Amino acid sequence: MASSFRSVDRRTMLRGTLAAGAGIAFGPLLFPGTAQAYAWSRTLTQGDSGADVTELQIRVAGWAADSAGHSRVGIDGDFGPGTAAAVRRFQTAYGLADDGSVGPLTQGKLNALEQSDGSTAHFDWSEFADRSSGTFDGGKLSASAVKENVRRCMYKLEALRKKLGDKPVTVNSGFRSIAHNADIGGAADSMHLYGTAADLDVPGVANKTVYQKAETCGFSGLETYSTDHQHVDSRADLGRDWWWEDGTI
């Protein structure tokens, strides 16, 4: 894990609020969990249900679609057609037989994307911690709920990274405490306060390209790619309306 934090986010205002006129109350919390070195106990196929299906959905959520669309993998523990399609996309991307069945080879590849501390292969907790306190405290949710939301974001970012040709992705801003968010002029209900958002920089890749790939990764909040970073978030997972500032839908 990285021993120091990355530079403070340069943005002065985040548009990570509800879509205009949404007025939706905060939805169901994302399930808390600590799926470190996950022990898959069976081969999973369409029609299955359970906690292991929920974990599978978290890990393939970034493979929600082949093209831009308001598509996301529901994290509900039921292995339906949407989950199966995401599994097949994951399998294709990693050179596995794309049969939609999650057996030992697919499970092994899924586990290869996790680190022993619960973070993922290419993203560390330190990248997402509040830049002021270095913790996950002081947000809109408990620290454990924020950290679980961050973990889910990491898996979507792993998919985005893969779709960008395994280009390194820098997280400039992840979770923000209420106090830190106010200090930098962030929106009062920024998705950063819940741990569902990240501001990204991908050296050598245009923000527009990052944006377009993110449209296939289940991110329901995307800020314009004309800024000096790319904002992504998963507000729909919290019951919010989709908001793609430069989207085609």
N, C-alpha and C positions, 0 to 999 in steps of 0.2 A: 504494500500500500504506500502511496506517496506520503512523504513525511511533512509536506508543507502545502498550503493552499495556493490556488492560482490567483492571479490578479483580480482586484475588485471589479465587478461589472461596471461597464462604462455608461450604461444607459441612464438617462435621467428620468424616464417615465415609461412604465410598462403598461401595455394595453391588455393585461391579463385579467380582464373583468368578464362579466357575463355578456353574452351577445345582446345587442340593443333590444330593449323591451322584454328581455327574457323573464326577469323577476322570479326565477325559480329558486325555491329554498334549497339549502344544502342537502344533497342526496345521501344515499347509503354510503357508509364508510367503506373504503377498500379493505378487504379482509386482512387483518394482521397476521403475520407468519414469519417463520425463520427457517425457510427451506434451504438449509445449508447441506451440501453433499447429499442431495435428496435421494432417498432409497425407494426407487420404483419397485413395486412388488408384483407387477403384472404387466402384460402387454395391453395397451389401451387401444380400443377401436371405437368407431362411431356407435353410439347407443349406450356407452358406459357413462357412469356418473360417480362422483365422489371427490374427496379432497385431492387425490392425485390428478384428477382431470382439471380441477381448479389450478393446480400448480402448472400443469401442462399449458393451460390457456394463458397464464401469466408469461410463460417463457416463449410462446409463439405469437403473442399479441402483436408484435411488430411486423408480422407477415400477413396482415389483414387483407391485403388487396394486391392485384397486379397493376392497377392503374388508379388514377385519382378518383376518389369517391368517398362519401361519408360511410366508410366501412370500418367496423371495429370488431374484435373478438370479444364476445361477452364473457365475463369472468363469473360464471354461474355454476360451474361444476358439472355441467351436462355436455357431453361430447356430441355436438350436433354437426350439421353440414359446414357451418362457418369455421368451426374448430378444425374439422377435417381438411378443409381447403387451405387453412393456414399451415397445418402440419405438412401438407404436400409441398407448399411453397418453401417451407423451411428445409425439407428433405432435398428438394431440387438444388437449392442454394448451396447446400453442404455436400453435394455429391452422393446422396443416399437414394435408394429406390423410393420413388414418390408414390407409395401405396396408401398413404394416409393412416397406416397402422404404426403405433408407437411401441416398437419392441426394443430389444437391447441395443441395437446399433443407433437408433434415433435417440434413445434415452442417454446413451453414452455421449452423443454429440451435445445434447442439451446440458448434461452435467459438465461437459468441458467448458461451457460458457460461464460457469460459476466459480467464484473463489471461496476458500474455506470460511471466510468471514461473512458470507452471504451476499457480497457484492458480485459484480460480473467480471468477466475476463479482461475487459478493456476500460472499465470504469471503477473508480474507487469512491468510498464513502466521503473521503476528504474533499473531493471535487464538488460535492453537493451540500456539504455542511454550511451553515450560516457563516458568512464572511466576517461577521462581527464577533460572534461568540465561539465559533468553531464547533457548535453542537447542532442538534435538531430540536432544541427546546424553543419555546416562545412563539410558536406559530399558531395557526387556527386549530390545530389538532394536537393530540399528545405526541411526544417525541417518537414513541413506538409506531403510531399510525403514520406519521410523517415518513419515518424511515422505510416502512413497508411501501408507501407510495413511491418513494425514491427508487426502491428496488425494482418496482414494476416499470418505472421510467427507464431504468438501466437496460432492461431487456428489450424494450422498444428501440433504444439507442444502439444496441448491439445489431439489431436488424438494419437500422439506418446505415450504420457503419459498413456492414456487409454490402448493402446495395450501392454504396458509394465507392466500391472497389477496395474495401478494407483500409480506407483512408483514416488516419488518426483524427478523432473528434475531441476538441477541447471544450470543456464545460466552463463557461465564464461565470455563470450564476445558476445555482440550483435552488435549494431551500433557502428561504429568508425568514427570519423572525419578524414579528410585527414591528418591533422597534427599528431594526435595520432597514426594513422595507420603507418605513416612514422617513428615515434619514436620507434615503436616496431618491425619494419622491415617487416610489412605486404606487400603483393603484391600490385602493383600500381593500379590495378583494382579489388581489393578485393570486394567480394559481401557484406562484412560488411559495405562498404562505402555507400551502397544503402539501408541498413536496411533490406535486405532480408536473412541475415545469422545469425547463432548462433553457438557458441561452447558450447557443453553440457557435463555435468557430471551427471551420474545417479548412486549414491552410491548403491553398491550391485549388479549391473547389468554390465556384460561385454560389452565393447564397440562394440564387434562384434554383440552382440544381439541387441544393440541400432541401429547399422548400418542396420542390416537386417530388423528390424521393420520400420526404416525410408525409406527403399526401397518401402514400400507400402503406404507412406504418401504423395506422390507427390513431394518429395524433389528431385530436379534435379541436385544438387551438393552435393556429399558426399565424404569427405576426408577419407583416410585410417583409419581403426579402430585400428591400431597398435600404435597410439600416446596416450598421456595421457588425451585425451578428444575426443569427437566426433563432427566434424564439419558438419553442414547441411545448405543448402541454396536452394533458389528457382530461380536460374538463368534463367531457361526456361521461367518463367513468364516475364522476361525482354527481351525475344527474343534471349537468348544465347543457345548454344549447351549444351546437358546433359553431365555431368562429374561425373561418379561414379568410384572412384579410385580403389576400391576393388570389384566392381560389377561384376555380371555374364553376363551382356548384353553388 
